[in-house]
Amino acid sequence: MIQHLFLYLFLLSSFNAIAQEPVRIKVTEQNGLPSNEVYSIEEDSKGFVWIASNKGLVRYDGTTSKTYDHPEKVGLSVFELFVDEKDRVWCMNLTGQIFYAQGDDLTLFTDVSEEFKGSLGSMVVVGDTMIVSMYRVRLSIDIKTKEKTVYPIKEFSVGSGLNSVYKNRPTFTENGKVFQVIDGTLSTMDDLPDLIKAENRRLPVRLINKNDNEFYLIQQKLGENTVMYLRKDDYWIKLETPELCSVSRIDSAHVINDALYLTTKNGLLVLKEEKNRMVLHQHFLKEFYTTDLFQDADLNIWVSTLRNGLIIIPNIHVRKIMLPEPLPKRLEKTVNNELMVGYESGNINIIKADELVFKQIEFPTASAISTLKHDEKSNTTLIFQKLKNYLYDHDSASYVVIGKPLASVKEVDFTNKGFIIAALSGTTIVTKIHEQKFLAKSELYYDHKKRGYTVLHDKNSGLNYIADVDGLRTLNSGLQEKPITYKDRPVLTRNLSQDKYGNIWAGSFKNGLFKIKGNEVIEHIDASNGLASLIVNSITIDDEYLWICTDVALQRYHIPTGDIKTLKARDGIPSFSIIDMCVIGEDLFMNTPQAVYRIDKHKVFKPLFIPDYYFTTVRVDGKDQPSATSYTIPDQRTPASIGFNANGLRGLASGKFEYRIKNKTDWIPQPQGNNTIQFATLPVGELIFELRQAGSDTVKSLKLVVEQPFYTTWWFWTLLAINTILAIIFYYRRKLRFRESEKNKQLRTLALDNELITLRLENLRSQMNPHFIFNALNSIQEYIVSNERNLASSYLVKFSRLIRMYLDQSRENQITLKEELHAMELYLELEKVRFEEKLIYQLQIDPALEQEQVFLPPLFVQPYVENALKHGLLHKKDNRELKVAFEWDPADQSLQICVVDNGIGRDASQVIKKSQEHYHKSFATYANQERVNLLNSKRNRKITVEIIDLKTSTDQACGTQVCISIPQ
């Protein structure tokens, strides 16, 4: 049967090399960098990173960036960064402008456009001397006076090179020699060795400091060869260079930890000197065009790129292994410093950790590897796929299929007696392999049907430790169980490991780490012991150390002393979703679901770095305050906050900070990584706020002046009491005045109403003028004398009805339009008789008017109609016409009344009245106007009356028009 067949694996007959890359952090436009196109970078003494880019000069503090500009600056791009001993940051652009940044200002220093004519130069500044050059000319500029000294460069000059600084002196090569500027004087330092001939169009010579007494000299002819020398003890030593140096143009060169780092368009080359040879030690970032680099005070390597912003290598000793397959599921240390990697695909890689080569084992089933377990006695490894199991023999490089496979195995271990304990997704069991098969379910020695997490066999005591959903328990050789508890609660764990002292270590889901002896928890490791988090993802033993991976940090715990060291993301740890960890030699290997990482377990820990820190913002009541040494806070309940920062990649994460109010509070620890201190309240008075790194005697301080709230002072309460009494007095006096005012208002209203009644009566009397009554009675008499009794009766009825109607309406405040029209018709019919039928009148009524819903003051329109008849039409012999129009204005919501006559006009009527013997001013006219005024005094929307004199085209009077607007 196939499970009994041995398959020999020669898919890859030999081991293949495997690459590794240091873990990196990218800083690009997506996370705050102004531009991805970076030409050079430098660090100043305060830890600020300075960036020359196509968007200008940029300062970066590890979190935020600031772009510098100058009003006279031409273009955006700047190049050739140089930081001098005064922390001035120098740069130049293609037009020849040279700038320096200091503090928050960018200063235009000088312009060398006439000398450089659009070419980019090489620049260094030492003391009061600047050396700046291009391929045709070299300038020495006095920083104080800006005086220029020109040194022309001969065409095809032998050894013409870039400017450098050696032993704190400007240094450069020219005409076959090495020159230095000493106290402003040019002096020869040495002759140059054999270099590439000038006519071969070689690249400029570079001088790179190795240490205080040695430097490298590099010259390239791209595509052909690279010449490299080491100047040591006043001698030139020629060094062989790797071929890759000749095909990759070197943009910059730097010495870091005795290794020569070269930035090229093909990534970063790391060369190390070995017996007069420069050996390519590492080649990484191959996919990036690298332009410059430096190592900061915290040993992070910052690399600039031409298209991808900045790449930071936070820890050169944390490397990602470039696996031939993605998705590594499990790791297992095997024999001879070999590492076995199991993949999602079901394949296996065996990696020789010391040589970093691998060979691949492929299996007939493409099912994910669930776990691996090496048996040192037999030098075999159990390989568990999800549904298939294999036993790999390392000596013969072959495997056999295990029959009756275990499914979904999480962890297994071997016992001293040859049994296998296993945690499965649905159970934990004790079984064994017999005739290349696992035991059937009915044959199992132990079967606890609960979801398992992990297992471990204690080879000293013979106890088996089994962890499942019920907790952790021991299983002895007699298969007797005993639960392990802590403070009467079960220990829920997914990681078990045993140290050389016989202790069992259990990493829990959310309760930290437990140290166990036998069936007892003898120590609980949590935050008080320095554990970064109570969630433990993975653990492994390394002699007297325990490596712990929580969800926020990787830590190394010294078992005898309890000392703990911590690595976080900014220390170069790329992820804390660790599945497995194992130690091989000097390296810790660990895997996430995406990658495998190799960590130098000693060198990975950087020395303690204490960055320069400073205050950034002070906010009072949510508002930023101008920078000062003293800040005023209005009162003790005004919220205030103080922000601070520490430059660099690790910055705030590199140390612990604490603060206090001097002589008021003890030192209070600030949460690591949090750079804002909040105050909800502060005591009144002059306070000194102090900030320091934990354990340091150096403090930085601010003065805070917290003013006493005015509402807590005695004078405030005195004034408040006085004001309260005055307010009460004022209130009651005002109330009395208000009542008096209301009373007077009511009296005025009554007076107005009385006056209106009087005016109505007067108006009624004016309407019932003697002429009208006399004419009406004469008409009745004539009808009677001429025996026209019916006409006399009809006229008398109409006259009486009109008189009765006027009397009834005079008692109302307002009447409907319908009632007004009825009275108007009766009145005009009677007046027509008086005019001996020589009167033509017309009542025009807008159909849109709802006569029952529109109201107007009683006896209001009739006086205007009577005026038209009496003063306009009476003196006209014939063709007497009168029109009274009633219209609705929907826009203004008002009744519009227009009385139009074709009489003699107001002027002619006035002349006639004045010629009469008993002339008097019309009372009706005065009464009408007074009545309008009285009505308007009680209305928000006013009644308006407009009288218009009508005239012909020859300016002759032809009538009068009265327009009345009554808002509803």
ZAMARGU-4260 file (C-alpha; in steps of 0.2 Angstrom, whole numbers, plus 5000, padded with zeros to 4 digits):
<rodrens>
0) 5000/5000/5000 | 5006/5018/4996 | 5007/5023/5015 | 5020/5009/5017 | 5031/5016/5003
5) 5047/5026/5005 | 5048/5040/4993 | 5066/5047/4991 | 5067/5065/4988 | 5078/5072/4974
10) 5067/5086/4968 | 5081/5097/4972 | 5097/5087/4973 | 5107/5100/4982 | 5104/5115/4993
15) 5100/5132/4985 | 5105/5149/4992 | 5092/5159/5000 | 5092/5178/5002 | 5088/5189/5017
20) 5083/5207/5018 | 5084/5218/5034 | 5066/5223/5040 | 5062/5241/5034 | 5050/5255/5037
25) 5045/5266/5023 | 5041/5284/5025 | 5032/5291/5009 | 5020/5304/5004 | 5006/5292/5010
30) 5012/5294/5028 | 5017/5313/5029 | 5033/5315/5018 | 5031/5330/5006 | 5039/5320/4992
35) 5045/5303/4987 | 5059/5310/4976 | 5074/5312/4989 | 5092/5316/4983 | 5101/5317/5000
40) 5098/5316/5019 | 5108/5321/5034 | 5105/5321/5053 | 5109/5336/5064 | 5115/5335/5082
45) 5097/5337/5089 | 5091/5321/5080 | 5081/5330/5066 | 5082/5322/5049 | 5085/5334/5034
50) 5079/5330/5017 | 5084/5337/5000 | 5070/5334/4988 | 5061/5340/4973 | 5049/5349/4984
55) 5063/5358/4993 | 5072/5357/5010 | 5062/5347/5023 | 5065/5344/5041 | 5058/5327/5048
60) 5057/5323/5067 | 5052/5305/5065 | 5033/5309/5065 | 5030/5326/5056 | 5039/5336/5043
65) 5042/5354/5040 | 5046/5362/5023 | 5058/5377/5022 | 5056/5390/5008 | 5063/5407/5004
70) 5055/5421/4994 | 5070/5423/4982 | 5072/5404/4980 | 5071/5399/4961 | 5062/5383/4959
75) 5059/5370/4972 | 5073/5356/4971 | 5088/5357/4982 | 5103/5346/4983 | 5120/5343/4992
80) 5115/5344/5010 | 5129/5347/5023 | 5127/5350/5042 | 5141/5360/5049 | 5147/5360/5067
85) 5135/5375/5071 | 5120/5364/5066 | 5117/5375/5050 | 5110/5364/5036 | 5117/5369/5019
90) 5110/5366/5003 | 5110/5373/4985 | 5100/5372/4969 | 5104/5371/4951 | 5103/5389/4948
95) 5118/5392/4960 | 5109/5398/4975 | 5116/5392/4992 | 5105/5392/5007 | 5107/5387/5025
100) 5093/5383/5038 | 5095/5387/5056 | 5080/5386/5068 | 5065/5389/5058 | 5072/5400/5045
105) 5080/5397/5028 | 5093/5410/5023 | 5100/5414/5006 | 5119/5414/5009 | 5126/5418/4991
110) 5124/5415/4973 | 5137/5406/4962 | 5127/5405/4946 | 5140/5416/4937 | 5154/5403/4941
115) 5144/5387/4940 | 5133/5392/4925 | 5119/5380/4929 | 5129/5365/4935 | 5127/5356/4952
120) 5141/5358/4964 | 5149/5348/4978 | 5149/5357/4995 | 5157/5356/5012 | 5158/5369/5026
125) 5171/5368/5040 | 5173/5383/5052 | 5172/5399/5042 | 5177/5390/5026 | 5166/5384/5012
130) 5172/5373/4998 | 5160/5371/4983 | 5165/5365/4966 | 5159/5358/4950 | 5169/5350/4936
135) 5176/5366/4929 | 5179/5377/4945 | 5182/5376/4963 | 5177/5390/4975 | 5183/5394/4993
140) 5171/5406/5001 | 5174/5415/5018 | 5158/5412/5028 | 5160/5429/5037 | 5164/5440/5023
145) 5157/5430/5008 | 5173/5433/4999 | 5176/5420/4985 | 5193/5413/4980 | 5192/5404/4963
150) 5202/5389/4959 | 5200/5384/4940 | 5200/5365/4937 | 5210/5360/4922 | 5201/5350/4908
155) 5204/5331/4911 | 5213/5335/4927 | 5219/5319/4935 | 5210/5314/4950 | 5198/5328/4951
160) 5185/5324/4965 | 5171/5328/4976 | 5174/5338/4992 | 5175/5329/5008 | 5180/5332/5026
165) 5195/5323/5034 | 5201/5327/5052 | 5189/5341/5052 | 5197/5350/5037 | 5190/5352/5019
170) 5198/5339/5008 | 5198/5336/4990 | 5208/5329/4976 | 5215/5338/4961 | 5229/5337/4948
175) 5236/5320/4955 | 5236/5326/4973 | 5226/5327/4989 | 5223/5344/4996 | 5217/5351/5012
180) 5212/5369/5017 | 5221/5373/5034 | 5217/5389/5042 | 5211/5396/5025 | 5227/5391/5016
185) 5227/5377/5003 | 5241/5364/5007 | 5245/5347/4999 | 5242/5332/5009 | 5248/5318/4998
190) 5250/5312/4980 | 5236/5302/4972 | 5239/5283/4968 | 5236/5277/4950 | 5218/5281/4945
195) 5208/5279/4929 | 5215/5290/4916 | 5206/5307/4912 | 5202/5304/4894 | 5192/5288/4899
200) 5178/5300/4906 | 5179/5293/4923 | 5168/5299/4937 | 5174/5310/4951 | 5185/5304/4965
205) 5177/5301/4982 | 5185/5301/4998 | 5176/5292/5012 | 5182/5293/5030 | 5185/5275/5038
210) 5191/5282/5055 | 5201/5296/5061 | 5217/5290/5053 | 5211/5280/5037 | 5200/5284/5022
215) 5194/5276/5006 | 5197/5283/4989 | 5185/5277/4976 | 5184/5281/4957 | 5173/5273/4944
220) 5172/5272/4926 | 5154/5265/4924 | 5152/5249/4915 | 5170/5245/4915 | 5179/5245/4932
225) 5180/5253/4949 | 5196/5258/4957 | 5197/5258/4976 | 5211/5262/4988 | 5213/5263/5007
230) 5225/5276/5014 | 5233/5269/5030 | 5248/5274/5039 | 5252/5286/5025 | 5252/5272/5012
235) 5240/5268/4998 | 5233/5250/4998 | 5224/5245/4982 | 5209/5235/4986 | 5200/5223/4974
240) 5182/5226/4972 | 5167/5215/4967 | 5161/5216/4950 | 5144/5223/4955 | 5153/5239/4960
245) 5158/5242/4941 | 5140/5240/4934 | 5131/5251/4948 | 5134/5269/4948 | 5139/5275/4966
250) 5128/5289/4972 | 5135/5290/4990 | 5147/5280/5001 | 5147/5279/5020 | 5157/5269/5033
255) 5145/5261/5046 | 5153/5248/5059 | 5168/5245/5048 | 5157/5241/5033 | 5157/5252/5017
260) 5139/5256/5012 | 5136/5261/4994 | 5120/5268/4988 | 5116/5264/4969 | 5101/5263/4958
265) 5102/5244/4961 | 5100/5246/4980 | 5112/5246/4994 | 5129/5237/4993 | 5138/5233/5009
270) 5156/5229/5007 | 5168/5222/5020 | 5187/5223/5019 | 5196/5206/5019 | 5214/5204/5015
275) 5216/5219/5003 | 5199/5214/4995 | 5182/5222/4997 | 5170/5208/4998 | 5151/5210/4995
280) 5144/5206/5012 | 5126/5211/5008 | 5115/5217/4994 | 5098/5223/4998 | 5084/5235/4993
285) 5088/5229/4976 | 5071/5236/4969 | 5075/5254/4975 | 5086/5268/4967 | 5095/5273/4983
290) 5103/5290/4984 | 5110/5293/5001 | 5111/5286/5019 | 5116/5289/5037 | 5116/5280/5053
295) 5107/5290/5067 | 5112/5290/5086 | 5100/5276/5089 | 5109/5265/5076 | 5094/5266/5064
300) 5100/5267/5045 | 5090/5280/5035 | 5091/5277/5016 | 5084/5290/5004 | 5078/5284/4987
305) 5074/5293/4971 | 5056/5287/4969 | 5050/5279/4985 | 5054/5292/4999 | 5064/5286/5014
310) 5068/5268/5019 | 5073/5266/5037 | 5082/5250/5043 | 5078/5251/5062 | 5088/5235/5066
315) 5101/5228/5054 | 5100/5212/5065 | 5082/5208/5061 | 5081/5201/5044 | 5067/5193/5033
320) 5071/5177/5025 | 5066/5178/5007 | 5057/5161/5006 | 5054/5152/4990 | 5035/5150/4994
325) 5023/5162/5003 | 5013/5158/5019 | 5024/5149/5031 | 5013/5140/5043 | 5025/5131/5056
330) 5043/5131/5061 | 5053/5117/5069 | 5071/5115/5074 | 5079/5099/5068 | 5096/5091/5068
335) 5113/5100/5063 | 5106/5118/5065 | 5093/5115/5052 | 5076/5123/5052 | 5061/5115/5045
340) 5047/5127/5037 | 5030/5120/5033 | 5019/5130/5021 | 5001/5133/5017 | 5004/5123/5001
345) 5009/5107/5010 | 5027/5108/5005 | 5042/5108/5017 | 5059/5118/5016 | 5074/5112/5026
350) 5085/5128/5029 | 5103/5126/5035 | 5103/5141/5047 | 5122/5144/5047 | 5124/5144/5028
355) 5107/5150/5024 | 5103/5137/5010 | 5088/5127/5008 | 5081/5112/4999 | 5063/5108/4996
360) 5052/5093/5000 | 5036/5091/4990 | 5022/5080/4995 | 5008/5072/4984 | 4995/5081/4994
365) 4993/5100/4993 | 4986/5102/5011 | 4992/5115/5023 | 5005/5110/5036 | 4996/5111/5053
370) 5011/5106/5064 | 5029/5099/5064 | 5038/5089/5078 | 5056/5083/5078 | 5061/5068/5088
375) 5080/5069/5093 | 5081/5051/5097 | 5077/5044/5080 | 5081/5060/5070 | 5064/5060/5062
380) 5051/5073/5061 | 5032/5070/5061 | 5024/5081/5048 | 5005/5084/5050 | 4995/5091/5035
385) 4977/5094/5038 | 4971/5077/5033 | 4988/5068/5029 | 5003/5063/5041 | 5021/5059/5036
390) 5036/5054/5045 | 5052/5061/5038 | 5069/5053/5041 | 5083/5066/5041 | 5097/5053/5039
395) 5090/5045/5023 | 5081/5061/5017 | 5065/5051/5014 | 5048/5050/5021 | 5034/5038/5024
400) 5015/5040/5024 | 5007/5037/5041 | 4992/5027/5040 | 4976/5031/5050 | 4981/5049/5050
405) 4976/5062/5064 | 4966/5076/5057 | 4969/5095/5062 | 4983/5092/5074 | 4989/5108/5083
410) 5003/5101/5094 | 5011/5085/5098 | 5025/5079/5109 | 5035/5062/5112 | 5035/5054/5129
415) 5049/5044/5137 | 5040/5028/5134 | 5037/5031/5115 | 5020/5037/5116 | 5013/5052/5107
420) 5002/5065/5116 | 4993/5076/5104 | 4981/5091/5104 | 4968/5091/5090 | 4955/5104/5085
425) 4941/5092/5094 | 4951/5082/5106 | 4967/5078/5116 | 4974/5060/5115 | 4988/5049/5119
430) 4992/5037/5105 | 5007/5029/5097 | 5013/5024/5079 | 5012/5005/5076 | 5017/4997/5060
435) 5018/5015/5052 | 5000/5018/5058 | 4992/5028/5072 | 4981/5019/5083 | 4962/5018/5079
440) 4951/5028/5090 | 4945/5013/5099 | 4963/5009/5104 | 4968/5026/5111 | 4976/5026/5128
445) 4967/5043/5132 | 4954/5053/5123 | 4947/5069/5131 | 4934/5075/5119 | 4937/5094/5121
450) 4945/5106/5109 | 4964/5105/5112 | 4977/5119/5111 | 4994/5112/5116 | 5003/5098/5125
455) 5020/5095/5133 | 5029/5080/5140 | 5040/5083/5155 | 5055/5071/5153 | 5061/5074/5171
460) 5045/5070/5180 | 5036/5060/5167 | 5021/5071/5168 | 5011/5076/5153 | 5004/5093/5152
465) 4988/5095/5142 | 4979/5112/5138 | 4962/5113/5131 | 4946/5124/5132 | 4944/5118/5150
470) 4961/5124/5156 | 4978/5116/5159 | 4980/5099/5168 | 4993/5086/5171 | 4991/5067/5165
475) 5002/5055/5174 | 5008/5038/5168 | 4993/5030/5175 | 4982/5042/5165 | 4976/5051/5180
480) 4972/5069/5178 | 4974/5084/5189 | 4969/5102/5185 | 4981/5116/5187 | 4973/5132/5194
485) 4979/5149/5199 | 4969/5158/5212 | 4955/5145/5210 | 4953/5148/5192 | 4959/5137/5177
490) 4974/5142/5168 | 4970/5144/5150 | 4985/5142/5139 | 4991/5140/5121 | 5010/5139/5123
495) 5020/5127/5134 | 5039/5126/5136 | 5051/5118/5148 | 5068/5126/5153 | 5084/5118/5159
500) 5079/5120/5177 | 5064/5109/5175 | 5051/5123/5175 | 5036/5123/5164 | 5031/5139/5156
505) 5013/5142/5151 | 5009/5158/5140 | 4990/5162/5142 | 4977/5170/5131 | 4975/5185/5142
510) 4983/5182/5159 | 5001/5183/5156 | 5014/5170/5159 | 5014/5156/5172 | 5029/5147/5180
515) 5024/5129/5185 | 5032/5115/5195 | 5023/5099/5195 | 5005/5103/5197 | 5007/5120/5205
520) 5009/5138/5199 | 5024/5145/5208 | 5025/5162/5199 | 5014/5173/5189 | 5023/5185/5177
525) 5013/5200/5172 | 5015/5219/5169 | 5022/5222/5187 | 5036/5211/5182 | 5039/5220/5165
530) 5028/5209/5154 | 5023/5221/5139 | 5005/5213/5138 | 4995/5199/5146 | 4991/5192/5129
535) 5005/5179/5125 | 5006/5173/5107 | 5022/5162/5108 | 5036/5157/5119 | 5052/5147/5117
540) 5067/5142/5128 | 5085/5148/5125 | 5096/5141/5138 | 5094/5152/5153 | 5082/5164/5144
545) 5064/5163/5139 | 5059/5172/5123 | 5041/5179/5125 | 5031/5186/5111 | 5015/5196/5116
550) 5003/5205/5105 | 5014/5221/5107 | 5032/5216/5110 | 5045/5203/5109 | 5054/5201/5125
555) 5069/5191/5132 | 5066/5185/5150 | 5081/5180/5161 | 5075/5165/5171 | 5087/5166/5186
560) 5086/5185/5189 | 5069/5190/5181 | 5077/5203/5171 | 5068/5207/5155 | 5073/5216/5139
565) 5060/5222/5126 | 5059/5224/5108 | 5045/5234/5099 | 5040/5239/5082 | 5052/5253/5081
570) 5066/5242/5086 | 5064/5233/5070 | 5051/5219/5075 | 5039/5219/5060 | 5025/5209/5068
575) 5020/5201/5084 | 5007/5189/5076 | 5020/5175/5079 | 5016/5157/5077 | 5032/5148/5081
580) 5049/5153/5088 | 5065/5143/5089 | 5083/5147/5093 | 5097/5140/5082 | 5115/5145/5087
585) 5116/5164/5089 | 5099/5167/5080 | 5081/5167/5085 | 5070/5162/5070 | 5051/5166/5071
590) 5037/5166/5059 | 5021/5175/5056 | 5007/5169/5044 | 5017/5179/5030 | 5035/5177/5033
595) 5050/5170/5042 | 5062/5182/5052 | 5080/5179/5058 | 5086/5189/5073 | 5103/5190/5080
600) 5098/5187/5098 | 5112/5197/5106 | 5115/5211/5094 | 5097/5215/5091 | 5096/5224/5108
605) 5102/5242/5105 | 5111/5252/5118 | 5100/5263/5129 | 5097/5279/5118 | 5091/5295/5127
610) 5085/5307/5113 | 5085/5325/5115 | 5067/5330/5120 | 5058/5347/5120 | 5041/5355/5122
615) 5031/5357/5106 | 5014/5364/5111 | 5005/5372/5126 | 4986/5373/5125 | 4975/5382/5136
620) 4956/5379/5135 | 4959/5371/5118 | 4969/5385/5111 | 4988/5384/5106 | 4998/5397/5115
625) 5013/5406/5108 | 5030/5399/5113 | 5036/5406/5130 | 5044/5402/5146 | 5029/5406/5156
630) 5010/5403/5153 | 4995/5410/5161 | 4980/5399/5165 | 4964/5409/5169 | 4958/5398/5183
635) 4961/5381/5191 | 4947/5373/5181 | 4953/5378/5164 | 4959/5363/5154 | 4977/5363/5149
640) 4989/5352/5140 | 5008/5351/5137 | 5015/5342/5122 | 5033/5336/5120 | 5043/5327/5107
645) 5059/5317/5105 | 5067/5316/5088 | 5071/5301/5079 | 5063/5284/5074 | 5061/5278/5091
650) 5059/5295/5099 | 5046/5294/5112 | 5047/5275/5112 | 5065/5274/5117 | 5063/5279/5135
655) 5051/5282/5149 | 5046/5300/5154 | 5039/5306/5170 | 5032/5323/5175 | 5027/5333/5191
660) 5022/5350/5197 | 5037/5355/5208 | 5033/5355/5227 | 5015/5350/5223 | 5015/5332/5216
665) 5027/5317/5215 | 5034/5311/5199 | 5020/5304/5188 | 5025/5291/5174 | 5019/5296/5157
670) 5012/5281/5146 | 5026/5276/5134 | 5023/5284/5117 | 5011/5297/5123 | 5018/5314/5120
675) 5003/5325/5127 | 5001/5328/5146 | 4983/5333/5150 | 4978/5343/5166 | 4959/5345/5170
680) 4963/5356/5185 | 4978/5364/5193 | 4981/5373/5209 | 4980/5391/5210 | 4997/5401/5210
685) 5014/5401/5201 | 5018/5383/5197 | 5034/5375/5189 | 5030/5360/5178 | 5045/5348/5176
690) 5048/5334/5163 | 5062/5321/5163 | 5067/5304/5157 | 5064/5291/5171 | 5080/5290/5181
695) 5088/5305/5174 | 5093/5320/5184 | 5091/5332/5169 | 5074/5341/5169 | 5065/5353/5157
700) 5053/5365/5165 | 5039/5378/5161 | 5031/5391/5172 | 5013/5390/5174 | 5003/5405/5182
705) 4986/5399/5187 | 4975/5413/5192 | 4962/5413/5206 | 4944/5413/5198 | 4936/5430/5202
710) 4921/5421/5208 | 4930/5413/5223 | 4936/5430/5230 | 4927/5440/5244 | 4925/5456/5234
715) 4915/5445/5221 | 4903/5439/5233 | 4901/5456/5241 | 4897/5464/5224 | 4886/5449/5220
720) 4876/5452/5236 | 4874/5471/5232 | 4870/5468/5214 | 4857/5455/5219 | 4848/5467/5231
725) 4849/5481/5218 | 4842/5468/5205 | 4827/5464/5217 | 4824/5483/5219 | 4825/5486/5201
730) 4814/5471/5197 | 4800/5477/5208 | 4801/5495/5203 | 4801/5490/5185 | 4786/5479/5189
735) 4777/5494/5197 | 4781/5505/5182 | 4775/5491/5170 | 4758/5490/5179 | 4757/5509/5179
740) 4761/5509/5160 | 4748/5496/5157 | 4735/5506/5166 | 4739/5522/5156 | 4739/5512/5140
745) 4722/5506/5144 | 4716/5524/5148 | 4724/5530/5131 | 4714/5516/5122 | 4698/5521/5130
750) 4701/5539/5125 | 4705/5533/5108 | 4689/5523/5107 | 4679/5538/5114 | 4687/5549/5101
755) 4683/5537/5087 | 4665/5536/5093 | 4664/5555/5093 | 4672/5555/5075 | 4659/5542/5069
760) 4645/5553/5075 | 4653/5568/5068 | 4656/5559/5052 | 4638/5553/5052 | 4632/5571/5054
765) 4643/5577/5040 | 4636/5563/5029 | 4619/5568/5033 | 4622/5586/5028 | 4608/5598/5026
770) 4610/5598/5007 | 4607/5580/5006 | 4593/5579/5018 | 4584/5595/5011 | 4586/5588/4993
775) 4579/5571/4999 | 4564/5579/5007 | 4561/5591/4992 | 4561/5576/4981 | 4549/5567/4992
780) 4537/5583/4992 | 4538/5585/4973 | 4533/5567/4971 | 4518/5569/4983 | 4512/5586/4975
785) 4513/5579/4958 | 4503/5564/4965 | 4517/5552/4962 | 4514/5543/4978 | 4523/5527/4973
790) 4539/5536/4969 | 4538/5546/4985 | 4535/5531/4995 | 4549/5521/4987 | 4561/5536/4989
795) 4556/5538/5007 | 4558/5519/5011 | 4576/5520/5003 | 4580/5536/5013 | 4574/5528/5029
800) 4583/5512/5026 | 4599/5522/5022 | 4598/5532/5038 | 4594/5516/5048 | 4609/5507/5040
805) 4621/5521/5045 | 4615/5522/5062 | 4617/5503/5064 | 4635/5503/5056 | 4641/5517/5067
810) 4640/5506/5082 | 4652/5493/5075 | 4671/5493/5074 | 4671/5485/5057 | 4659/5479/5044
815) 4659/5467/5029 | 4662/5473/5012 | 4645/5467/5007 | 4637/5478/5020 | 4647/5493/5014
820) 4642/5490/4996 | 4624/5489/5001 | 4624/5505/5009 | 4634/5513/4995 | 4621/5508/4982
825) 4607/5515/4992 | 4616/5531/4994 | 4621/5533/4976 | 4603/5529/4971 | 4597/5544/4982
830) 4610/5555/4976 | 4606/5551/4958 | 4589/5558/4961 | 4596/5574/4969 | 4606/5576/4953
835) 4590/5575/4943 | 4596/5559/4935 | 4611/5568/4927 | 4623/5556/4936 | 4631/5541/4929
840) 4639/5530/4943 | 4647/5513/4942 | 4652/5501/4956 | 4666/5489/4950 | 4669/5473/4961
845) 4683/5461/4959 | 4676/5443/4957 | 4690/5437/4968 | 4684/5447/4983 | 4675/5436/4996
850) 4663/5450/5002 | 4659/5441/5018 | 4677/5438/5022 | 4684/5456/5019 | 4681/5469/5032
855) 4683/5488/5033 | 4679/5502/5046 | 4661/5507/5045 | 4655/5523/5036 | 4673/5524/5029
860) 4671/5525/5010 | 4655/5535/5009 | 4663/5552/5014 | 4675/5550/5000 | 4661/5547/4988
865) 4651/5561/4995 | 4666/5573/4992 | 4667/5567/4974 | 4649/5572/4971 | 4648/5588/4982
870) 4665/5596/4976 | 4669/5587/4960 | 4653/5583/4950 | 4640/5596/4958 | 4647/5610/4948
875) 4648/5601/4932 | 4632/5603/4921 | 4632/5587/4912 | 4642/5571/4908 | 4644/5568/4927
880) 4652/5551/4929 | 4658/5542/4945 | 4666/5525/4947 | 4670/5516/4963 | 4681/5501/4961
885) 4684/5487/4974 | 4699/5475/4970 | 4709/5462/4980 | 4728/5463/4980 | 4734/5445/4984
890) 4752/5450/4985 | 4749/5463/4999 | 4734/5454/5006 | 4724/5470/5006 | 4708/5478/4999
895) 4711/5492/4986 | 4697/5505/4984 | 4697/5518/4970 | 4685/5532/4969 | 4686/5541/4952
900) 4676/5556/4946 | 4677/5567/4930 | 4672/5583/4940 | 4680/5600/4940 | 4695/5595/4951
905) 4700/5600/4968 | 4708/5617/4963 | 4692/5623/4954 | 4681/5617/4968 | 4692/5626/4981
910) 4691/5643/4971 | 4672/5641/4970 | 4671/5638/4989 | 4681/5653/4993 | 4670/5664/4983
915) 4655/5659/4993 | 4649/5671/5006 | 4649/5658/5020 | 4665/5649/5016 | 4671/5636/5029
920) 4684/5622/5029 | 4676/5605/5026 | 4674/5596/5043 | 4671/5579/5034 | 4689/5580/5026
925) 4697/5584/5043 | 4686/5570/5051 | 4691/5557/5038 | 4710/5561/5040 | 4709/5561/5059
930) 4699/5544/5059 | 4713/5536/5048 | 4726/5542/5060 | 4716/5535/5075 | 4713/5518/5066
935) 4732/5517/5061 | 4737/5520/5079 | 4730/5503/5083 | 4735/5493/5068 | 4752/5485/5063
940) 4748/5487/5045 | 4742/5504/5041 | 4728/5511/5031 | 4734/5522/5017 | 4724/5536/5007
945) 4731/5544/4992 | 4722/5558/4982 | 4727/5561/4964 | 4722/5575/4953 | 4718/5569/4936
950) 4723/5580/4921 | 4722/5580/4902 | 4737/5580/4891 | 4735/5599/4890 | 4737/5600/4909
955) 4718/5604/4912 | 4709/5597/4927 | 4698/5582/4922 | 4693/5574/4939 | 4700/5567/4955
960) 4705/5549/4960 | 4706/5543/4978 | 4715/5527/4981 | 4712/5518/4998 | 4722/5503/5004
965) 4715/5493/5019 | 4726/5478/5024 | 4717/5463/5030
</rodrens>
